[in-house]
Amino acid sequence: MSGHSNWPEWIYIGVVVALLTYVGAEAWNVERLVEHAPAEAEIIKVTGQQWFWTFERADGTKEVGELHVKKGQPYKFEISAKDVNHSFNIHDYVVLQDAIVGRINTVWFIPDKAGEYTIQCREYCGLLHYNMRATLYVEE
């Protein structure tokens, strides 16, 4: 008789274990995606500083406050900061990565639609934080 009353408890435990397993697998999958950028991805060094973004390509060309990319081309961002911590965010492409002084964090993406998108800082970085924006131009 007493064994019968444990059913709800076992169902609850089973559901929790299944959810934790699923969440863990998803987290691993996201980590794998972040770590393994396509081999042909173009590397762009992203530097945050009060209060603007600088983008530098492998050939040394730089853009400040704007970044021009091609639709369908993979890009790998190597993100760092010069002064205080910032957070690099392209909301429309779900790109969000901390910019930390003395460290390089990476994230990659493939723009899939042409247009203009806002790049912003998502970490409070001082007085003009609200104004720390850039524009991503995705070209055909």
VOPAGU-2260 file (C-alpha; in pm, 1 decimal, decimal comma):
REM VOPAGU-2260
SITE   aa  ch    i         X         Y         Z
SITE  MET   A    0       0,0       0,0       0,0
SITE  SER   A    1     269,2     251,5      95,3
SITE  GLY   A    2     459,7     184,3    -232,4
SITE  HIS   A    3     159,5     299,5    -432,8
SITE  SER   A    4     164,3     653,1    -290,0
SITE  ASN   A    5     521,5     711,6    -422,9
SITE  TRP   A    6     411,7     721,2    -789,2
SITE  PRO   A    7     370,3    1103,1    -808,5
SITE  GLU   A    8     714,1    1146,3    -650,9
SITE  TRP   A    9     880,5     913,6    -906,2
SITE  ILE   A   10     703,3    1085,2   -1196,1
SITE  TYR   A   11     823,6    1422,6   -1065,3
SITE  ILE   A   12    1182,4    1295,1   -1032,4
SITE  GLY   A   13    1167,0    1146,2   -1384,6
SITE  VAL   A   14    1045,6    1474,9   -1533,9
SITE  VAL   A   15    1317,6    1675,2   -1352,3
SITE  VAL   A   16    1592,6    1435,8   -1466,8
SITE  ALA   A   17    1463,3    1448,3   -1826,4
SITE  LEU   A   18    1455,0    1829,5   -1822,4
SITE  LEU   A   19    1806,6    1857,0   -1676,2
SITE  THR   A   20    1938,1    1612,4   -1937,7
SITE  TYR   A   21    1772,7    1813,2   -2217,9
SITE  VAL   A   22    1903,9    2148,1   -2087,0
SITE  GLY   A   23    2253,0    2001,4   -2047,9
SITE  ALA   A   24    2248,9    1864,2   -2402,9
SITE  GLU   A   25    2130,4    2199,4   -2539,9
SITE  ALA   A   26    2403,4    2385,8   -2349,3
SITE  TRP   A   27    2664,5    2145,9   -2488,3
SITE  ASN   A   28    2527,7    2195,6   -2838,0
SITE  VAL   A   29    2543,7    2576,7   -2806,8
SITE  GLU   A   30    2900,0    2552,0   -2671,5
SITE  ARG   A   31    2995,9    2334,0   -2968,7
SITE  LEU   A   32    2851,8    2589,8   -3210,8
SITE  VAL   A   33    3038,9    2876,9   -3044,3
SITE  GLU   A   34    3369,1    2687,4   -3044,4
SITE  HIS   A   35    3359,3    2548,3   -3398,8
SITE  ALA   A   36    3333,7    2835,6   -3642,1
SITE  PRO   A   37    3340,8    2730,2   -4009,5
SITE  ALA   A   38    3695,8    2702,8   -4144,6
SITE  GLU   A   39    3623,8    2967,9   -4409,8
SITE  ALA   A   40    3497,3    3222,2   -4155,1
SITE  GLU   A   41    3658,3    3564,1   -4191,3
SITE  ILE   A   42    3808,5    3681,1   -3862,9
SITE  ILE   A   43    3721,4    4032,3   -3748,7
SITE  LYS   A   44    3883,2    4178,8   -3437,3
SITE  VAL   A   45    3622,9    4372,3   -3239,6
SITE  THR   A   46    3743,8    4620,2   -2978,2
SITE  GLY   A   47    3514,7    4798,6   -2736,2
SITE  GLN   A   48    3620,6    5118,9   -2567,7
SITE  GLN   A   49    3445,7    5414,1   -2411,5
SITE  TRP   A   50    3228,7    5468,7   -2608,6
SITE  PHE   A   51    3261,6    5311,7   -2953,8
SITE  TRP   A   52    3336,2    4987,4   -3139,3
SITE  THR   A   53    3633,9    4932,0   -3371,3
SITE  PHE   A   54    3642,0    4648,6   -3627,6
SITE  GLU   A   55    3969,2    4528,4   -3782,5
SITE  ARG   A   56    4009,3    4273,3   -4060,3
SITE  ALA   A   57    4305,0    4043,0   -4125,7
SITE  ASP   A   58    4438,4    4278,7   -4396,6
SITE  GLY   A   59    4457,0    4562,1   -4141,0
SITE  THR   A   60    4161,2    4765,4   -4269,7
SITE  LYS   A   61    3956,2    4919,9   -3989,4
SITE  GLU   A   62    3604,4    5049,4   -3950,3
SITE  VAL   A   63    3488,4    5255,6   -3654,3
SITE  GLY   A   64    3120,4    5267,0   -3560,9
SITE  GLU   A   65    3014,6    5057,5   -3858,0
SITE  LEU   A   66    3084,7    4714,6   -4001,8
SITE  HIS   A   67    3019,2    4602,0   -4357,7
SITE  VAL   A   68    2972,3    4227,6   -4417,1
SITE  LYS   A   69    2842,0    4008,0   -4700,4
SITE  LYS   A   70    2524,8    3801,8   -4677,5
SITE  GLY   A   71    2590,2    3427,1   -4653,2
SITE  GLN   A   72    2957,8    3464,8   -4550,9
SITE  PRO   A   73    3057,1    3330,2   -4207,3
SITE  TYR   A   74    3235,8    3571,5   -3972,2
SITE  LYS   A   75    3421,3    3499,0   -3650,4
SITE  PHE   A   76    3451,4    3789,5   -3408,3
SITE  GLU   A   77    3750,3    3806,7   -3173,2
SITE  ILE   A   78    3620,3    4044,0   -2908,5
SITE  SER   A   79    3815,8    4240,0   -2648,1
SITE  ALA   A   80    3805,9    4573,7   -2464,8
SITE  LYS   A   81    4058,6    4853,7   -2413,3
SITE  ASP   A   82    3940,5    5020,4   -2093,5
SITE  VAL   A   83    3647,0    4867,8   -1904,7
SITE  ASN   A   84    3425,2    4565,7   -1966,7
SITE  HIS   A   85    3174,6    4597,1   -2248,9
SITE  SER   A   86    2933,7    4350,1   -2407,2
SITE  PHE   A   87    2910,5    4315,3   -2787,5
SITE  ASN   A   88    2551,3    4262,7   -2900,3
SITE  ILE   A   89    2384,1    4228,6   -3241,3
SITE  HIS   A   90    2029,1    4173,6   -3120,7
SITE  ASP   A   91    1883,4    4077,6   -3460,3
SITE  TYR   A   92    2135,0    3793,9   -3495,6
SITE  VAL   A   93    2133,5    3680,4   -3131,9
SITE  VAL   A   94    2504,0    3761,9   -3106,0
SITE  LEU   A   95    2604,3    3851,0   -2748,2
SITE  GLN   A   96    2956,7    3822,4   -2611,3
SITE  ASP   A   97    3145,1    3998,3   -2332,9
SITE  ALA   A   98    3432,3    4228,8   -2425,9
SITE  ILE   A   99    3685,1    4194,7   -2143,6
SITE  VAL   A  100    4013,6    4381,2   -2097,4
SITE  GLY   A  101    4311,0    4148,4   -2152,4
SITE  ARG   A  102    4103,7    3860,6   -2291,4
SITE  ILE   A  103    3973,6    3757,4   -2635,1
SITE  ASN   A  104    3626,8    3603,3   -2650,8
SITE  THR   A  105    3501,4    3459,6   -2978,2
SITE  VAL   A  106    3161,1    3421,2   -3136,7
SITE  TRP   A  107    3065,0    3359,0   -3498,3
SITE  PHE   A  108    2761,5    3407,7   -3718,6
SITE  ILE   A  109    2643,1    3398,9   -4079,6
SITE  PRO   A  110    2426,7    3697,2   -4180,0
SITE  ASP   A  111    2130,6    3562,4   -4377,4
SITE  LYS   A  112    1943,7    3877,9   -4479,8
SITE  ALA   A  113    2062,0    4206,7   -4623,5
SITE  GLY   A  114    1993,9    4523,2   -4428,5
SITE  GLU   A  115    2110,3    4751,0   -4148,0
SITE  TYR   A  116    2126,7    4625,9   -3789,6
SITE  THR   A  117    2217,5    4789,6   -3460,5
SITE  ILE   A  118    2527,1    4682,8   -3271,2
SITE  GLN   A  119    2520,3    4792,3   -2909,3
SITE  CYS   A  120    2694,2    4754,3   -2576,7
SITE  ARG   A  121    2489,5    4549,6   -2328,9
SITE  GLU   A  122    2714,6    4605,8   -2024,9
SITE  TYR   A  123    2699,7    4934,8   -1836,3
SITE  CYS   A  124    3038,5    5086,2   -1919,9
SITE  GLY   A  125    3013,3    5442,6   -1795,6
SITE  LEU   A  126    2845,8    5775,6   -1854,7
SITE  LEU   A  127    2785,3    5747,9   -2231,7
SITE  HIS   A  128    2705,1    5374,2   -2233,5
SITE  TYR   A  129    2359,4    5441,1   -2381,1
SITE  ASN   A  130    2527,2    5597,8   -2683,1
SITE  MET   A  131    2774,1    5311,9   -2753,7
SITE  ARG   A  132    2627,6    5188,3   -3078,7
SITE  ALA   A  133    2747,6    5088,5   -3421,4
SITE  THR   A  134    2573,9    4980,2   -3740,5
SITE  LEU   A  135    2606,4    4642,3   -3908,5
SITE  TYR   A  136    2556,1    4666,9   -4285,7
SITE  VAL   A  137    2479,0    4329,3   -4444,6
SITE  GLU   A  138    2527,1    4354,5   -4822,5
SITE  GLU   A  139    2406,2    4114,0   -5091,0
